Structures are given as structure tokens and as C-alpha cells.
Amino acid sequence: MSAREGIYQACVVRFRPIMMTTMSALMGTLPIALGWGAGAAARRGLGLAVVGGLIVSQVLTLYLTPVVYLYCERLQEWLQGGSPNVKASLDESRV
């Protein structure tokens, strides 16, 4: 299986659990970030940091990790002596 097909299959299987985990943590932290309740002003900074971290980790997990994997795959092909097929690389990026 090609790296692109492997990433697609992994996304199909793992997207829902990743989103459910992130959304449940985000919804649990949202009241702290918005500052509801007694003494909320003291905890608001922590809530904002957690919400920001969840958003950044979600972007890294869903977008950056597959891109890095593809680049590592192409680097491995290049280091093994076979130059990656430029036409195939261009076709993959268009899909």
C-alpha cells in the first residue's frame, strides 16, 4: 500500500475517535476558559491555555502528522537510491 493510501485508511479509522476525545476535553474546559462560576477570574488563564493547547494539538494531529509522514517516505525513497517519481508526486498532490 502506498503512503498516501495508508494515510487515507488511517484517517478513515481514526478521525472520529480523535475528534470525540478532543471535543469532550474542550467542552469540559470551556466553562473554565469562559470564566463562569465563583473565583473564575483566577482560573481563566489556565482554561485558555488548555483550550489553545487542544486546538494546536488537533491541528498537529490531523494535518501536520500526515504531511511529515509523506515527506519522510519520500526522503527514505531518495536515500535508498531510487529517486521518487516526480510525476506520481505531482499526481498525488492534486487529489
CYANA upper distance limits for C-alpha pairs under 8 A (distance plus 0.5 A):
  1 MET  CA      5 GLU  CA      6.73
  1 MET  CA      6 GLY  CA      6.87
  2 SER  CA      6 GLY  CA      6.66
  3 ALA  CA      7 ILE  CA      6.67
  3 ALA  CA     69 TYR  CA      8.44
  3 ALA  CA     70 LEU  CA      7.03
  3 ALA  CA     73 GLU  CA      7.59
  4 ARG  CA      8 TYR  CA      6.77
  4 ARG  CA     70 LEU  CA      7.78
  4 ARG  CA     92 GLU  CA      8.11
  5 GLU  CA      9 GLN  CA      6.69
  6 GLY  CA     10 ALA  CA      6.63
  7 ILE  CA     11 CYS  CA      6.61
  7 ILE  CA     66 PRO  CA      6.98
  8 TYR  CA     12 VAL  CA      6.78
  9 GLN  CA     13 VAL  CA      6.90
 10 ALA  CA     14 ARG  CA      6.37
 10 ALA  CA     15 PHE  CA      8.48
 11 CYS  CA     15 PHE  CA      5.79
 14 ARG  CA     18 ILE  CA      6.68
 15 PHE  CA     19 MET  CA      6.64
 15 PHE  CA     62 LEU  CA      8.49
 16 ARG  CA     20 MET  CA      6.53
 17 PRO  CA     21 THR  CA      6.59
 18 ILE  CA     22 THR  CA      6.73
 19 MET  CA     23 MET  CA      6.43
 20 MET  CA     24 SER  CA      6.55
 21 THR  CA     25 ALA  CA      6.82
 22 THR  CA     26 LEU  CA      6.50
 22 THR  CA     54 LEU  CA      7.18
 22 THR  CA     58 GLN  CA      7.79
 23 MET  CA     27 MET  CA      6.47
 24 SER  CA     28 GLY  CA      6.64
 25 ALA  CA     29 THR  CA      6.72
 25 ALA  CA     54 LEU  CA      8.47
 26 LEU  CA     30 LEU  CA      6.42
 26 LEU  CA     51 VAL  CA      6.65
 26 LEU  CA     54 LEU  CA      7.53
 27 MET  CA     31 PRO  CA      8.17
 29 THR  CA     33 ALA  CA      6.86
 29 THR  CA     47 GLY  CA      6.51
 29 THR  CA     50 VAL  CA      7.71
 29 THR  CA     51 VAL  CA      7.32
 30 LEU  CA     34 LEU  CA      6.54
 30 LEU  CA     47 GLY  CA      7.46
 30 LEU  CA     51 VAL  CA      7.77
 31 PRO  CA     35 GLY  CA      6.58
 31 PRO  CA     36 TRP  CA      6.12
 31 PRO  CA     47 GLY  CA      8.43
 32 ILE  CA     36 TRP  CA      6.90
 32 ILE  CA     40 ALA  CA      7.27
 32 ILE  CA     43 ARG  CA      6.85
 32 ILE  CA     44 ARG  CA      6.17
 32 ILE  CA     46 LEU  CA      8.19
 32 ILE  CA     47 GLY  CA      5.44
 32 ILE  CA     48 LEU  CA      8.33
 33 ALA  CA     43 ARG  CA      8.06
 33 ALA  CA     44 ARG  CA      5.39
 33 ALA  CA     45 GLY  CA      7.51
 33 ALA  CA     46 LEU  CA      7.73
 33 ALA  CA     47 GLY  CA      4.45
 33 ALA  CA     48 LEU  CA      5.36
 33 ALA  CA     51 VAL  CA      7.78
 34 LEU  CA     44 ARG  CA      7.19
 34 LEU  CA     47 GLY  CA      8.21
 35 GLY  CA     40 ALA  CA      5.15
 35 GLY  CA     41 ALA  CA      6.47
 35 GLY  CA     43 ARG  CA      7.80
 35 GLY  CA     44 ARG  CA      5.94
 36 TRP  CA     40 ALA  CA      6.22
 39 GLY  CA     43 ARG  CA      7.74
 40 ALA  CA     44 ARG  CA      6.49
 41 ALA  CA     45 GLY  CA      8.40
 43 ARG  CA     47 GLY  CA      6.90
 44 ARG  CA     48 LEU  CA      6.69
 45 GLY  CA     49 ALA  CA      6.68
 46 LEU  CA     50 VAL  CA      6.73
 47 GLY  CA     51 VAL  CA      6.66
 48 LEU  CA     52 GLY  CA      6.49
 49 ALA  CA     53 GLY  CA      6.55
 50 VAL  CA     54 LEU  CA      6.66
 51 VAL  CA     55 ILE  CA      6.81
 52 GLY  CA     56 VAL  CA      6.70
 53 GLY  CA     57 SER  CA      6.49
 54 LEU  CA     58 GLN  CA      6.55
 55 ILE  CA     59 VAL  CA      6.86
 56 VAL  CA     60 LEU  CA      6.73
 57 SER  CA     61 THR  CA      6.47
 58 GLN  CA     62 LEU  CA      6.55
 59 VAL  CA     63 TYR  CA      6.13
 59 VAL  CA     64 LEU  CA      7.39
 60 LEU  CA     64 LEU  CA      5.28
 60 LEU  CA     65 THR  CA      6.61
 61 THR  CA     65 THR  CA      6.08
 62 LEU  CA     66 PRO  CA      7.75
 63 TYR  CA     67 VAL  CA      7.24
 64 LEU  CA     68 VAL  CA      6.68
 65 THR  CA     69 TYR  CA      6.66
 66 PRO  CA     70 LEU  CA      6.76
 67 VAL  CA     71 TYR  CA      6.83
 68 VAL  CA     72 CYS  CA      6.63
 69 TYR  CA     73 GLU  CA      6.66
 70 LEU  CA     74 ARG  CA      6.76
 71 TYR  CA     75 LEU  CA      6.60
 72 CYS  CA     76 GLN  CA      6.57
 73 GLU  CA     77 GLU  CA      6.83
 74 ARG  CA     78 TRP  CA      6.69
 74 ARG  CA     84 PRO  CA      6.91
 75 LEU  CA     79 LEU  CA      6.58
 76 GLN  CA     80 GLN  CA      6.68
 77 GLU  CA     81 GLY  CA      7.31
 77 GLU  CA     82 GLY  CA      6.30
 77 GLU  CA     83 SER  CA      6.89
 77 GLU  CA     84 PRO  CA      6.67
 78 TRP  CA     82 GLY  CA      6.00
 78 TRP  CA     83 SER  CA      5.35
 78 TRP  CA     84 PRO  CA      6.74
 84 PRO  CA     89 SER  CA      8.03
 85 ASN  CA     89 SER  CA      6.77
 86 VAL  CA     90 LEU  CA      6.74
 87 LYS  CA     91 ASP  CA      6.67
 88 ALA  CA     92 GLU  CA      6.62
 89 SER  CA     93 SER  CA      6.84
 90 LEU  CA     94 ARG  CA      7.04
 91 ASP  CA     95 VAL  CA      7.38
